[in-house]
Amino acid sequence: MKALLINGSPHKRGVTNLALETVAEGLAEGGCDAEIVWLGAKPISGCLACGRCRETGRCVVDDIVNELIPKAQEADGIVIGSPTHYAAATGQVTSAMHRLFYTGAVDWSGKVGAAVVNSRRGGETAAFDQLNKYFTISGMPIVSSYYWNELYGNTPEEAAQDAEGLAVMRQLGRNMAWLIACIKDGAEAGHPYPGRVHRAQTNFIR
């Protein structure tokens, strides 16, 4: 079992990383390997809507997104982490996830997903909602903890004092490992992912 954890913060060792490291501890307790990938601090292009990725399986903008594609293909679960900027996820993670989920190179069906957010004080529920939408449009079961997946603090030192938030992160990792195992066991027992009913698209204006 393997999970891909994406750090969408411009700070490699900031609060988001602390949250993801704690999730990784919970995953390890459940027997699931975890890899944390930092998107970096350089600008990440948004989707150009050129459609080339549907033909090649890669984005024409050759950056971290193309490095994420094979990792996402191999992963059984994905955790997207981001600090809260103006009640939203960061520009880096938003641009990267738009392109990663649009490529069509990854079959997300049946993979499990979770969002992790952090803030100094507020706005994180909007960012949390934003990130979860990538999963709900991709046929992915969403993993929960026992409270919102949020960590509070302006610095890792401050966030380390959020005992409840860290416990939520650890439980999230344990829950993700458990759900991945359940899905794998179910498939082996003759209950694989059901697949899509159809691929029809309906436009409102013709």
N, C-alpha and C positions, 0 to 999 in steps of 0.2 A: 504494500500500500504506500502511496506517495501523494504528498500534497505540495502545491506550489503556493508560496506566500509572497505577495507583491507589496513592496514598500513604496508607496506613492508620495512620500515626503521628500522635500528638497534636502533634508538633513538625514544623512545615512544612519547616524546613531542617536536619533531623536526619540521622541515619545512613541511614534508609530512603530519604530523598530523594537522598542521595549514591549509594546503590545504583541507584536508578531512573535518575538522570541518566547513570550509566555504562552502563546497559542501553540508554538512548536513544542514546548515542554509537555503540554497536554496531549498533543499528537503522539509524541514519543511514548508517553505512558500507555497509550492505546495501541502501540505497536505500529505506528505509521511514521514513515520518514518524511521530513519536511525540508524544503529548500527555500530560503528567503532571498529574493532578488530585488535589489534596489534599482529603481528607474533612473536614478542619477539626478544631477542638478542642472543639466543642460536642457535647453528648450526642446520639446517634443512636438512635432507637427501634428495637427489635427488631420482627420480623414479628408482626402482630396476628392472623394467620390468618383474616382476614375474607373473603378471596377476591375482593374488589372489583377487584383488579388484573387478574384474569383477564377481567373484563368491560370495563375501561376502558383497560388498558395502562399505567396509572399507579398508584402507591401512594397510599392515602388520607392517609398521613403525607407532607405535601409538603415535602421537604427535599432534600438533596444527591442522594439516590437517584434522584429523578425527573430530575435534571440529568444523571445518568450514563446513563440509558436510551437517549436518542438517540445519545450518543457511543458506547455499546457496540454499537448497531445498525449504525453506520457502520464500526466497527473490524474489521480482519481478525484482530487478535490482542489479547489482554489480559494484562497483567502485574499481579498483586496483590502489593503490598509491605507488610510489617508488621514492627515490632519484636516481640520475644518478651516476653510478659507471662505469668508463671507457666506456662511451657512451652506457650503458646498464642498465637494471633494476638490483636491488641487487641480490646477490646469494640467500638470504632467500626467497624473493618473487618468484624468478624464480623456485627454487626447489619446493616450496609450490604449485604454480599454475600448474606446470607440473603434479604433483600428483593429485591435486584437479580436474582438468579438465579431467584427464585420467581415473578416477575411474569408470565412467559410472553410479555412484550412483545419479548424479544430471541430471535431464532433463533440459538442458539449453535452449531448443528451445523456442523462444518467450520472454525469459527474456532479459532485456536490459543491455548493458554494457558500461562502460567508463573507460578510463585510465587517471591517473593524475600523472604528473612527476614534479620534481623540480631539480634545479641544481644551482651551484654557478655562472656558466658562460656559459657552452655549453655542447653539446653531448646529450641533452635531447630529441631531435627529434628521435634519434635512439631508445632510451628506450621507447618512446611513441609508435613508430611503433611496437616494440617487444610485448608490452602488449596488443595492439589492436588485435594481431593475435589470441589470445585465444578466442576472441569473433567471429571473422570471420570464424573460423573453427567449431563453435558450434551452428550456426543458431541463433545468437543473433544480433538484431539491435543495432548499435553503436550510442550512444548519443554524440552530439557535443555541443559546446558552440558557442561563436561568434569569438573565436580565439583559437589557440592551448591551450590545457589544461596544461599549464606550469606556475610554480611559481619560481621566482628567489630570491636567497638569501642564504647565507651560514649558517645563524642562523634564528630562528623565528623572532627575532627583525629586522633583515635586510629584511626578506621576507614580514614583515608587512608593509614595505614601498612600496612594489610592488602593487600599487593601481589597475593597470590594471589586473594583474594576479589574485588578489583576486576577482575582479569583474567577471572575466572569470569563476572562481570556483563557485561563487554564481549563475551565470547564468546557469552553467552546472547542478547544483542541481535542479533549477527550470525547466530546459528542461527535465531532467530525470523524475521528478514527472509528468510533462505534458504527456510525451510519455507513461509512465506506465498507466496513466489514460485513454489515447486514446486506448491503446491495450485492456484494460479491457472493455471499453465501446464497442469497436468493436466486441469483443467476445460475449458480451451480446446481441448485435444487429444481431448476426448470422454470424459474420465473424471471426471465431477462427483462430489460427495459422494453416497454411495449412498442416503441417507435412512433412515428408521426402518422396521423390519420390521413392527411393529405398535405400537399404543398401549394395549394391554391392561394392566390393573392387577389384581393378585391379592392379596387380603387374607388374612391367616392365620386370622382369626376371622370367621366369617360369622353 
